[in-house]
Amino acid sequence: MKVALLGNSQLAVSTAWGLSQSEAACEVAFVSDAASNKNRFVHPKEGAPGNLRDLVEANALSTSDTAISSFDSLEGLANADVVVLLPPVGQSVFRSPQASKTTGIALVRRFVTGIQEYASDAKILVAISPTNYISAWIHQALDDGQIIGLGNGAATAHLVSEIAKRIDVSVKDVTALAIGSDQQTYPLPQYCRVNGIPLVQLMSESDIESLCEAVTQRCPYTMSGEWTLVSHILQVVSAIALDKRRVMSIGTRISAGTTSVYLNVPAQLGYDGVASIVPLELTDQQREQFKQLVGQSAEDQIL
């Protein structure tokens, strides 16, 4: 499987290292468009700090067979099975939703034609905030395709770590689920477990409410930190490359009545991308929150 990385060059190097060590990809390609210098990758032979030479040699030292390639034109997308759109440098400092949208669309606009020409069948992973808005824009621009938003990683990570911390258990034993949009995140405590034990058996109702509130109040327009985002990308790419059929909360196009929007919902991921969306049993309050998510997202994703 070939994975092409577009965007933030330093984040791409971290992602490539993780992919090469897991050997989830046969080839990792760093791709930048010729019109931009900001996100261009330094060829291994140029010998500058932060170049790819160190990555290539470290790859050899760790006995990884993953090939590393670098392209200064979008032709490097050719034959890619997965294309990862990484956030521009400095996007995490944006405080305005409109600033994130404008910057994100400006970045992906340069890449969409190349994706359509060279990688029309690739699964597209969107790590640019606001991910569901950007995913909806790409879906319209390409008129279809497997487009997956990666905007729920930070919320899920925060929920897992908070559960582990509050009841003093290993994060390895915690499974958690949150759904949401670019504006809101809602943890679903009935789907949170500690080694299979329902959360309600381990925490009081008031403690669960406090937990959910802490996760919900996280700023929706703050991107995941570098390592959280890289970890999320690796999980999704691995699920696709190895056809794991994993269930995780990702940005997925859903239909509710006559409305179609991108939301963070649990979906099963395999080689063909999103195989199915997992149905949920929601409380009356959660069902009302979900209706609000759909309505808000439908209004927000008018393009």
Secondary structure, 3 states (H helix, E strand, C coil): CEEEEECCHHHHHHHHHHHHHHCCCCEEEEECCCCCCCCCCCCHHHCCCCCCHHHHHHHHHCCCCCEEEEECCHHHHCCCCEEEECCCCCHHHCCCHHHHHHHHHHHHHHHHHHHHHHCCCCEEEECCCCHHHHHHHHHHHHCCCCEEECCCHHHHHHHHHHHHHHHCCCHHHEECCEEECCCCEEECHHHCEECCEEHHHCCCHHHHHHHHHHHHCCCCCCCCCHHHHHHHHHHHHHHHHCCCCEEEEEEEEEEECCEEEEEEEEEEEECCEEEEECCCCCCHHHHHHHHHHHHHHHHHCCC
